[in-house]
Amino acid sequence: MRTFIAFDLSEEIKTELERLQKELKTTEPDIKWSNPQNIHLTLKFLGEVDEENIKEIKQLLDEVSNKIRPFEITLDKVGTFPSLDRMKVVWVGIDKGSKNVIETANLLETSCEAIGFFKEDRKFSAHLTLGRVKSGKNKVVLKEKMLSIEVKPLNHTMDKIILYKSTLTREGPIYDSLYEVGLKDG
């Protein structure tokens, strides 16, 4: 089964992400938009995992959660990977708490590598994917909109890590929680 590890987001943040998508859509870009209800903060993509490895991943999450305290994040600005001139992914960044997210992702990266998962080549970036750019259609107006759009600096407490199963369908991915573990307060 296809799996990944992530933080979930509040409904308030998902509503703000949907508002941002609607505003960006007015430029009529060629983007495959993420379902706002599916947007999460991915910490580690595991890929295809056998059922028998799930127990080991759950143990790993239990261990990692003991090393991380709950923390707050704040939404930042809209941006793109790899750059505004070469748009492939449209995202919303994390301001407050980004260091905590990166530390969590790095801890998971090291822990997952120790049990046989691939190590990511790219440096981790704390972001929420709004959509994937399919072509350069209306790129100039989209870029202008992105530079002027106001993101509400909403807060959310990250207090649990979730192991998700991802099922790909024609309508888009379906995410099911396989395991949730709370971050420790003390």
C-alpha positions in Angstrom: 0.0 0.0 0.0 1.1 3.6 -0.7 1.9 5.5 2.5 3.2 8.7 3.9 3.6 10.4 7.3 2.1 13.9 7.9 0.5 16.4 10.2 -3.2 17.1 9.7 -4.6 20.7 9.6 -7.6 22.4 11.2 -10.8 23.0 9.2 -10.1 26.8 9.6 -6.7 26.4 7.7 -8.3 24.1 5.1 -11.0 26.8 4.5 -8.3 29.4 4.1 -6.4 27.2 1.6 -9.6 26.7 -0.4 -10.1 30.5 -0.4 -6.6 31.0 -1.7 -7.1 28.4 -4.4 -10.4 30.2 -5.5 -8.5 33.5 -5.7 -5.7 32.0 -7.7 -8.2 30.2 -10.0 -9.4 33.6 -11.2 -6.3 33.9 -13.3 -7.4 30.7 -15.1 -4.1 28.8 -14.9 -3.5 25.2 -16.0 -3.2 23.7 -12.6 -4.4 20.4 -11.1 -5.6 21.7 -7.7 -5.4 19.7 -4.5 -8.7 18.9 -2.7 -8.6 21.4 0.2 -9.9 18.6 2.5 -6.9 16.4 1.6 -4.2 19.0 2.2 -1.9 18.1 5.0 1.7 18.8 5.9 3.7 15.9 4.6 6.7 14.9 6.7 7.9 11.8 4.9 6.6 10.0 1.8 7.2 6.2 2.3 5.8 4.9 -1.0 4.7 1.3 -1.3 4.9 -0.5 2.0 4.0 -4.1 2.7 1.3 -4.8 5.4 3.9 -6.5 7.6 6.1 -3.3 7.7 3.2 -1.2 9.1 3.8 -2.5 12.7 7.5 -1.4 12.5 6.5 2.0 11.2 4.0 2.4 14.1 6.7 1.6 16.6 9.0 4.1 14.9 6.2 6.8 15.2 5.8 6.0 18.9 9.5 6.5 19.4 9.7 9.7 17.4 6.6 11.2 19.1 8.3 10.9 22.5 11.1 13.2 21.2 8.8 16.0 20.0 6.6 18.4 22.0 3.4 19.9 20.5 4.1 23.2 18.7 2.3 25.9 16.8 2.5 26.8 13.1 1.4 29.9 11.3 0.6 30.1 7.6 2.9 32.3 5.6 2.9 33.4 1.9 2.1 31.7 -1.4 5.0 30.4 -3.4 6.1 27.9 -6.1 8.7 25.2 -6.6 11.2 25.4 -8.0 10.8 29.2 -8.6 8.2 31.8 -9.6 9.6 31.7 -13.1 9.6 27.9 -13.4 6.4 27.0 -11.6 5.8 23.3 -11.0 4.1 23.3 -7.6 2.0 26.1 -6.0 2.2 26.1 -2.2 1.6 28.0 1.0 4.6 28.2 3.3 4.9 27.9 7.1 6.2 30.9 9.1 6.1 30.3 12.8 6.9 26.6 13.6 8.7 25.9 10.3 11.9 25.0 12.2 9.9 22.5 14.4 8.4 21.0 11.2 11.8 20.6 9.6 13.3 19.1 12.8 10.4 16.6 12.9 10.8 15.7 9.2 14.6 15.3 9.7 14.1 13.0 12.7 11.6 10.9 10.7 13.9 10.8 7.7 16.8 9.5 9.9 14.5 7.0 11.7 12.9 5.7 8.5 16.3 5.3 6.8 17.4 3.2 9.8 14.6 0.7 9.0 15.3 0.5 5.3 13.4 3.4 3.7 15.1 5.6 1.0 16.7 8.9 2.1 15.3 11.9 0.3 17.9 13.7 -1.8 16.1 17.1 -1.6 16.3 19.4 1.4 12.9 19.3 3.3 10.7 22.4 2.9 7.7 23.0 5.2 4.8 23.7 2.8 1.2 22.9 2.0 0.6 22.0 -1.7 -2.3 23.9 -3.3 -1.8 22.4 -6.8 0.6 21.2 -9.5 1.2 23.3 -12.6 0.4 21.4 -15.8 1.4 24.2 -18.3 2.5 27.8 -18.5 -1.0 29.1 -19.4 -1.5 32.5 -17.8 1.7 32.3 -15.9 2.3 36.0 -15.8 -1.1 36.9 -14.3 -0.8 34.0 -11.9 2.6 35.2 -10.8 1.2 38.8 -10.2 -1.7 37.4 -8.2 0.6 35.3 -6.1 2.8 38.2 -5.3 -0.2 40.3 -4.2 -2.4 37.7 -2.5 -2.9 38.0 1.3 -2.6 34.9 3.3 -4.4 35.0 6.7 -1.6 34.1 9.3 -3.7 31.4 10.9 -2.3 29.3 13.7 -2.6 25.6 14.3 -1.1 23.3 17.0 0.7 20.3 15.7 0.1 17.7 18.3 -0.1 14.4 16.5 1.7 12.6 13.7 -0.4 10.5 11.3 0.5 7.5 9.1 -1.7 7.7 6.0 -2.6 5.2 3.3 -3.0 6.9 -0.1 -5.3 5.3 -2.7 -5.1 6.8 -6.1 -8.3 7.2 -8.1 -9.5 9.1 -11.2 -11.1 11.7 -9.0 -8.0 12.2 -7.0 -6.3 10.5 -4.0 -8.2 9.1 -1.0 -6.3 9.3 2.3 -7.1 7.0 5.2 -5.5 7.3 8.6 -3.7 4.0 9.5 -2.2 5.2 12.8 -2.1 8.4 14.8 0.2 9.2 17.7 0.1 12.2 19.9 3.2 14.3 20.6 4.3 14.2 24.2 3.8 17.2 26.4 6.6 16.5 28.8 
